[in-house]
């Protein structure tokens, strides 16, 4: 499995999650739910950004990782 990159911008109040290399970004498309889909040149979603993100916990963002092996 490839690495996932998570970026929490506390100043801009965004949370960005990358599934692929951010440098391959070609176009971004905002949805009605204030989510921006980040796509590469072929139109494949390589990440997303949540706008107006503020974690409910005052201590910041908590990330839980669950690894599952293929059947």
C-alpha positions in Angstrom: 0.0 0.0 0.0 1.2 3.5 -0.8 1.7 6.2 1.8 -1.1 8.6 2.6 -0.1 12.2 3.5 -2.4 14.2 5.8 -1.9 18.0 6.2 -3.8 20.0 8.8 -3.5 23.7 8.1 -4.6 25.4 11.4 -4.4 28.9 9.9 -6.4 28.2 6.8 -8.6 25.7 8.6 -8.2 23.0 6.0 -7.5 19.3 6.1 -5.8 17.8 3.0 -5.4 14.1 2.4 -3.2 12.9 -0.4 -3.4 9.3 -1.9 -0.7 10.0 -4.5 2.1 12.4 -5.2 0.9 16.0 -4.7 3.1 17.2 -7.6 0.9 15.3 -10.0 -2.1 17.6 -9.2 -3.7 19.0 -12.4 -7.1 20.2 -11.4 -9.3 20.8 -8.3 -13.0 20.5 -8.2 -15.1 21.8 -5.3 -18.2 19.9 -4.3 -21.4 21.3 -2.6 -20.2 19.9 0.8 -17.1 22.2 0.9 -14.9 19.3 -0.1 -12.3 19.9 -2.9 -11.4 16.9 -5.0 -7.8 17.0 -6.2 -7.2 15.2 -9.5 -4.3 14.3 -11.7 -4.1 14.9 -15.5 -6.1 11.8 -16.3 -9.0 12.9 -13.9 -8.2 10.3 -11.2 -8.8 11.6 -7.7 -5.4 11.8 -5.9 -6.6 13.6 -2.8 -9.2 15.8 -1.2 -9.3 18.9 1.0 -11.9 19.7 3.6 -12.6 23.4 3.9 -13.4 25.1 7.2 -11.9 22.1 9.2 -11.5 22.5 12.9 -11.0 19.4 15.0 -13.5 18.9 17.8 -10.7 18.1 20.2 -8.9 21.2 21.4 -5.6 19.2 21.5 -5.6 18.9 17.7 -5.9 16.2 15.1 -5.8 12.5 16.1 -5.2 10.0 13.4 -6.0 6.3 13.8 -4.3 3.8 11.5 -5.8 0.4 10.8 -3.8 -2.0 8.7 -5.6 -4.9 7.0 -3.9 -7.6 5.0 -5.3 -8.9 1.8 -7.5 -12.0 2.1 
